[in-house]
Amino acid sequence: MRCAKVRIKRPHQGVADMLHWSIYLFIPLALLLVAGVLFLGLFNFASGGSPQRSQRLMQLRVLFQFLAIILVMITIFAMGMGR
């Protein structure tokens, strides 16, 4: 007689599955935003642009870096909960 396999879903596995696609969408997008603002700031600085604009671009870069790190940490946390 064969026993039927019962798959028990962990309570937090749905959270990990739900956030799994963020790895492929939001994290690369956040990294592209950081790199884009960085290059805009460097280009503005190298071409002798407005110091206020360079300052604003670097502030945006720090903000986007912060958001990217938070997003990575949430994803790592969610992946750990799915174990």
OpenMM code with the backbone's topology and positions (N, CA, C; nanometers):
from openmm import Vec3, app, unit

residues = "MET ARG CYS ALA LYS VAL ARG ILE LYS ARG PRO HIS GLN GLY VAL ALA ASP MET LEU HIS TRP SER ILE TYR LEU PHE ILE PRO LEU ALA LEU LEU LEU VAL ALA GLY VAL LEU PHE LEU GLY LEU PHE ASN PHE ALA SER GLY GLY SER PRO GLN ARG SER GLN ARG LEU MET GLN LEU ARG VAL LEU PHE GLN PHE LEU ALA ILE ILE LEU VAL MET ILE THR ILE PHE ALA MET GLY MET GLY ARG".split()
positions = [
    Vec3(0.0837, -0.1174, 0.0000),
    Vec3(0.0000, 0.0000, 0.0000),
    Vec3(0.0885, 0.1243, 0.0000),
    Vec3(0.0569, 0.2188, -0.0845),
    Vec3(0.1340, 0.3423, -0.0955),
    Vec3(0.0741, 0.4503, -0.0078),
    Vec3(0.1602, 0.5231, 0.0536),
    Vec3(0.1157, 0.6361, 0.1354),
    Vec3(0.1177, 0.7628, 0.0498),
    Vec3(0.0163, 0.8381, 0.0632),
    Vec3(0.0104, 0.9645, -0.0101),
    Vec3(0.1017, 1.0656, 0.0574),
    Vec3(0.1761, 1.1374, -0.0246),
    Vec3(0.2636, 1.2399, 0.0296),
    Vec3(0.1806, 1.3648, 0.0559),
    Vec3(0.1945, 1.4132, 0.1743),
    Vec3(0.1237, 1.5350, 0.2118),
    Vec3(0.2264, 1.6459, 0.2206),
    Vec3(0.2028, 1.7486, 0.1455),
    Vec3(0.2943, 1.8623, 0.1476),
    Vec3(0.2385, 1.9672, 0.2426),
    Vec3(0.3150, 1.9909, 0.3459),
    Vec3(0.2730, 2.0887, 0.4455),
    Vec3(0.3422, 2.2201, 0.4137),
    Vec3(0.2648, 2.3222, 0.3968),
    Vec3(0.3190, 2.4533, 0.3661),
    Vec3(0.3520, 2.5256, 0.4964),
    Vec3(0.4713, 2.5778, 0.5020),
    Vec3(0.5115, 2.6526, 0.6205),
    Vec3(0.4309, 2.7815, 0.6270),
    Vec3(0.4089, 2.8326, 0.7472),
    Vec3(0.3252, 2.9524, 0.7608),
    Vec3(0.3768, 3.0733, 0.6850),
    Vec3(0.5085, 3.0900, 0.6771),
    Vec3(0.5628, 3.2105, 0.6147),
    Vec3(0.6135, 3.1851, 0.4729),
    Vec3(0.5916, 3.0694, 0.4189),
    Vec3(0.6430, 3.0383, 0.2864),
    Vec3(0.5774, 3.1251, 0.1799),
    Vec3(0.4527, 3.1633, 0.1986),
    Vec3(0.3841, 3.2487, 0.1024),
    Vec3(0.4490, 3.3847, 0.0890),
    Vec3(0.5029, 3.4360, 0.1992),
    Vec3(0.5714, 3.5650, 0.1963),
    Vec3(0.6953, 3.5560, 0.1091),
    Vec3(0.7718, 3.4488, 0.1252),
    Vec3(0.8927, 3.4312, 0.0453),
    Vec3(0.8583, 3.4141, -0.1020),
    Vec3(0.7540, 3.3386, -0.1315),
    Vec3(0.7137, 3.3205, -0.2702),
    Vec3(0.6675, 3.4511, -0.3323),
    Vec3(0.5956, 3.5304, -0.2532),
    Vec3(0.5437, 3.6570, -0.3033),
    Vec3(0.6569, 3.7548, -0.3335),
    Vec3(0.7599, 3.7578, -0.2496),
    Vec3(0.8694, 3.8516, -0.2692),
    Vec3(0.9793, 3.7976, -0.3604),
    Vec3(0.9699, 3.6728, -0.3995),
    Vec3(1.0731, 3.6130, -0.4831),
    Vec3(1.0892, 3.6869, -0.6155),
    Vec3(0.9818, 3.7312, -0.6749),
    Vec3(0.9899, 3.7994, -0.8037),
    Vec3(1.0531, 3.9371, -0.7911),
    Vec3(1.0602, 3.9917, -0.6686),
    Vec3(1.1231, 4.1229, -0.6508),
    Vec3(1.2719, 4.1187, -0.6842),
    Vec3(1.3321, 4.0006, -0.6691),
    Vec3(1.4736, 3.9863, -0.7033),
    Vec3(1.4948, 4.0193, -0.8507),
    Vec3(1.4029, 3.9759, -0.9337),
    Vec3(1.4175, 3.9908, -1.0770),
    Vec3(1.3660, 4.1236, -1.1300),
    Vec3(1.2905, 4.1981, -1.0506),
    Vec3(1.2338, 4.3228, -1.0997),
    Vec3(1.2865, 4.4441, -1.0249),
    Vec3(1.2622, 4.4522, -0.8964),
    Vec3(1.2900, 4.5740, -0.8219),
    Vec3(1.4377, 4.5942, -0.7893),
    Vec3(1.5090, 4.4882, -0.7586),
    Vec3(1.6495, 4.5051, -0.7230),
    Vec3(1.7319, 4.5542, -0.8425),
    Vec3(1.7213, 4.4937, -0.9605),
    Vec3(1.7958, 4.5499, -1.0744),
    Vec3(1.7518, 4.6926, -1.1088),
    Vec3(1.6233, 4.7209, -1.0954),
    Vec3(1.5753, 4.8558, -1.1212),
    Vec3(1.6371, 4.9557, -1.0240),
    Vec3(1.6431, 4.9195, -0.8973),
    Vec3(1.7030, 5.0074, -0.7969),
    Vec3(1.8513, 5.0284, -0.8256),
    Vec3(1.9205, 4.9232, -0.8645),
    Vec3(2.0634, 4.9362, -0.8957),
    Vec3(2.0867, 5.0222, -1.0192),
    Vec3(1.9992, 5.0105, -1.1180),
    Vec3(2.0100, 5.0961, -1.2359),
    Vec3(1.9844, 5.2423, -1.2014),
    Vec3(1.8895, 5.2678, -1.1127),
    Vec3(1.8644, 5.4048, -1.0693),
    Vec3(1.9864, 5.4631, -0.9991),
    Vec3(2.0473, 5.3850, -0.9111),
    Vec3(2.1668, 5.4311, -0.8398),
    Vec3(2.2784, 5.4619, -0.9396),
    Vec3(2.3039, 5.3701, -1.0312),
    Vec3(2.4108, 5.3901, -1.1295),
    Vec3(2.3807, 5.5083, -1.2212),
    Vec3(2.2552, 5.5217, -1.2623),
    Vec3(2.2173, 5.6324, -1.3509),
    Vec3(2.2368, 5.7679, -1.2857),
    Vec3(2.1928, 5.7815, -1.1626),
    Vec3(2.2087, 5.9086, -1.0923),
    Vec3(2.3568, 5.9349, -1.0639),
    Vec3(2.4321, 5.8304, -1.0334),
    Vec3(2.5755, 5.8464, -1.0113),
    Vec3(2.6431, 5.9012, -1.1369),
    Vec3(2.6145, 5.8416, -1.2516),
    Vec3(2.6768, 5.8873, -1.3755),
    Vec3(2.6309, 6.0272, -1.4144),
    Vec3(2.5034, 6.0595, -1.3900),
    Vec3(2.4576, 6.1965, -1.4162),
    Vec3(2.5320, 6.2964, -1.3288),
    Vec3(2.5510, 6.2628, -1.2024),
    Vec3(2.6245, 6.3509, -1.1127),
    Vec3(2.7698, 6.3666, -1.1528),
    Vec3(2.8332, 6.2555, -1.1901),
    Vec3(2.9726, 6.2630, -1.2341),
    Vec3(2.9869, 6.3422, -1.3636),
    Vec3(2.8940, 6.3232, -1.4562),
    Vec3(2.8965, 6.3978, -1.5824),
    Vec3(2.8768, 6.5467, -1.5562),
    Vec3(2.7828, 6.5790, -1.4682),
    Vec3(2.7593, 6.7198, -1.4345),
    Vec3(2.8833, 6.7809, -1.3695),
    Vec3(2.9481, 6.7073, -1.2823),
    Vec3(3.0688, 6.7556, -1.2156),
    Vec3(3.1830, 6.7733, -1.3157),
    Vec3(3.2034, 6.6738, -1.4032),
    Vec3(3.3136, 6.6774, -1.4992),
    Vec3(3.2959, 6.7871, -1.6035),
    Vec3(3.1719, 6.8160, -1.6385),
    Vec3(3.1476, 6.9181, -1.7406),
    Vec3(3.1378, 7.0582, -1.6816),
    Vec3(3.1605, 7.0699, -1.5514),
    Vec3(3.1576, 7.2013, -1.4890),
    Vec3(3.0176, 7.2561, -1.4703),
    Vec3(2.9231, 7.1674, -1.4479),
    Vec3(2.7841, 7.2089, -1.4286),
    Vec3(2.7618, 7.2744, -1.2934),
    Vec3(2.6390, 7.3010, -1.2669),
    Vec3(2.5993, 7.3688, -1.1447),
    Vec3(2.6335, 7.2850, -1.0206),
    Vec3(2.6990, 7.3460, -0.9226),
    Vec3(2.7281, 7.2728, -0.7987),
    Vec3(2.6008, 7.2310, -0.7246),
    Vec3(2.4967, 7.3132, -0.7337),
    Vec3(2.3705, 7.2785, -0.6682),
    Vec3(2.3093, 7.1537, -0.7319),
    Vec3(2.3217, 7.1442, -0.8627),
    Vec3(2.2686, 7.0249, -0.9308),
    Vec3(2.3497, 6.9007, -0.8935),
    Vec3(2.4816, 6.9135, -0.8861),
    Vec3(2.5656, 6.8008, -0.8443),
    Vec3(2.5293, 6.7559, -0.7036),
    Vec3(2.5078, 6.8539, -0.6154),
    Vec3(2.4710, 6.8218, -0.4777),
    Vec3(2.3371, 6.7489, -0.4731),
    Vec3(2.2408, 6.7966, -0.5500),
    Vec3(2.1073, 6.7337, -0.5527),
    Vec3(2.1149, 6.5916, -0.6092),
    Vec3(2.1943, 6.5725, -0.7142),
    Vec3(2.2086, 6.4386, -0.7720),
    Vec3(2.2751, 6.3424, -0.6737),
    Vec3(2.3721, 6.3894, -0.5998),
    Vec3(2.4376, 6.3023, -0.5024),
    Vec3(2.3435, 6.2705, -0.3858),
    Vec3(2.2582, 6.3650, -0.3484),
    Vec3(2.1579, 6.3365, -0.2458),
    Vec3(2.0592, 6.2303, -0.2950),
    Vec3(2.0191, 6.2406, -0.4217),
    Vec3(1.9309, 6.1388, -0.4797),
    Vec3(1.9994, 6.0028, -0.4845),
    Vec3(2.1290, 6.0030, -0.5163),
    Vec3(2.2033, 5.8772, -0.5208),
    Vec3(2.2048, 5.8094, -0.3847),
    Vec3(2.2277, 5.8861, -0.2802),
    Vec3(2.2293, 5.8290, -0.1452),
    Vec3(2.0909, 5.7748, -0.1097),
    Vec3(1.9859, 5.8475, -0.1460),
    Vec3(1.8490, 5.7997, -0.1208),
    Vec3(1.8217, 5.6694, -0.1947),
    Vec3(1.8586, 5.6629, -0.3228),
    Vec3(1.8356, 5.5408, -0.4004),
    Vec3(1.9198, 5.4248, -0.3471),
    Vec3(2.0409, 5.4529, -0.3011),
    Vec3(2.1223, 5.3473, -0.2413),
    Vec3(2.0558, 5.2939, -0.1145),
    Vec3(2.0037, 5.3824, -0.0335),
    Vec3(1.9345, 5.3416, 0.0881),
    Vec3(1.8152, 5.2515, 0.0543),
    Vec3(1.7356, 5.2937, -0.0426),
    Vec3(1.6188, 5.2139, -0.0816),
    Vec3(1.6602, 5.0785, -0.1387),
    Vec3(1.7683, 5.0754, -0.2161),
    Vec3(1.8157, 4.9485, -0.2724),
    Vec3(1.8625, 4.8536, -0.1617),
    Vec3(1.9316, 4.9064, -0.0631),
    Vec3(1.9780, 4.8225, 0.0481),
    Vec3(1.8607, 4.7693, 0.1277),
    Vec3(1.7616, 4.8538, 0.1543),
    Vec3(1.6418, 4.8092, 0.2267),
    Vec3(1.5713, 4.6994, 0.1482),
    Vec3(1.5598, 4.7168, 0.0177),
    Vec3(1.4939, 4.6168, -0.0666),
    Vec3(1.5696, 4.4844, -0.0638),
    Vec3(1.7011, 4.4887, -0.0703),
    Vec3(1.7819, 4.3665, -0.0636),
    Vec3(1.7646, 4.2984, 0.0714),
    Vec3(1.7647, 4.3769, 0.1784),
    Vec3(1.7492, 4.3196, 0.3124),
    Vec3(1.6113, 4.2546, 0.3298),
    Vec3(1.5064, 4.3186, 0.2789),
    Vec3(1.3715, 4.2597, 0.2864),
    Vec3(1.3675, 4.1283, 0.2095),
    Vec3(1.4302, 4.1259, 0.0935),
    Vec3(1.4315, 4.0043, 0.0118),
    Vec3(1.5070, 3.8923, 0.0822),
    Vec3(1.6216, 3.9237, 0.1409),
    Vec3(1.6990, 3.8221, 0.2137),
    Vec3(1.6192, 3.7703, 0.3323),
    Vec3(1.5542, 3.8593, 0.4050),
    Vec3(1.4723, 3.8196, 0.5188),
    Vec3(1.3589, 3.7268, 0.4746),
    Vec3(1.2912, 3.7638, 0.3655),
    Vec3(1.1800, 3.6829, 0.3164),
    Vec3(1.2273, 3.5459, 0.2677),
    Vec3(1.3441, 3.5424, 0.2057),
    Vec3(1.3972, 3.4136, 0.1588),
    Vec3(1.4330, 3.3253, 0.2775),
    Vec3(1.4794, 3.3841, 0.3855),
    Vec3(1.5118, 3.3078, 0.5050),
    Vec3(1.3881, 3.2525, 0.5717),
    Vec3(1.2771, 3.3243, 0.5616),
    Vec3(1.1522, 3.2772, 0.6223),
    Vec3(1.0936, 3.1598, 0.5460),
    Vec3(1.1295, 3.1469, 0.4188),
    Vec3(1.0752, 3.0401, 0.3365),
    Vec3(1.1428, 2.9053, 0.3581),
    Vec3(1.2448, 2.9027, 0.4407),
    Vec3(1.3167, 2.7773, 0.4642),
    Vec3(1.2358, 2.6805, 0.5426),
] * unit.nanometer
topology = app.Topology()
chain = topology.addChain("A")
for resn in residues:
    res = topology.addResidue(resn, chain)
    for name in ("N", "CA", "C"):
        topology.addAtom(name, app.Element.getBySymbol(name[0]), res)
